[in-house]
Amino acid sequence: MTDEVLLLLGCPQIPVQSPLVLYVADFLKDLGKIPVVAANPSAKQLIAASDPKKHYVAEYRDVDRTIADLADGKVTYPLIISFIHNDAGLTYTATAAALAPESLLVTILFGEHAYDIAGEIAFPAEKIVAPVTHNTRPLLAKIDEVMEWAVLKI
């Protein structure tokens, strides 16, 4: 089984996404896992600019290419952590869930409609939810709690 963990990013419109991605990547690296970020060019650029020496994330992938590779069986990830704040992020996550049913899926939902979007999830996933846009604090303790057992399961 691979030590890679997929971090699936949506649109970078909500400010908390980038620090949350780096926080989760740091957590994973401390546990010997390799965070792989799949994102659109804008989201990738924001993460890469915040981590120019690649302390947290060394590998970036195009989100559409990653979905295609999951569909073709070219890649597998034991753990997929998805960052969702809108319907597009939910769609990418639902697609990944359908293509990789053997993966443990953790969803981090944020933004003012976080609870509404969480209610739309009809696939197996652990949900971490807070309607935040600028303040990561309400999500951090929940992320720590879930990440500890999630990484142990893979």
C-alpha positions, 0 to 999 in steps of 0.5 A: 500500500502506498504512503501517498495521501491525496488532498483534493482541492476545490476552487480557492475562493475561501481563504481558509482552504490554503492554510488548512491544506498546509496544516493537513499536509504537515500532519501527514508528513509528521506521520510519514505520509506523502501529501499529494495535492490535486487542484486546479491551477489557481488553488495549486498556485496559492498552496505552492506560493505559501510553501515555496521550499516544498516543506509540506507538499512536494507533489502537485497534480491537476485535479482533472488528470487525477480524476481520469487516472483514478478512473483508469486505475493508474493511481490509488490512494488509501486515504483521500482528504477533500476540501469542499466549499461549493457544489464543484468541490462536492462533485469532484469528491463524489466522483473520487468516492465513486472511482475509489470506493476502497479509499477512506474518504475524509471531507473538510467542509467550510464556507457559509454553506458548509452544513447545507453541502454536508447534508448533500453528501450521499456517499461514505465519508467522514465529515469535518464541518464548520461554516468558516471563511477566514478563521481556521480555529473551529476546524483544527481540533476536529481535523486533529481528532479525525486525522489521528484515527484516519491515518492509523486505518490506512 
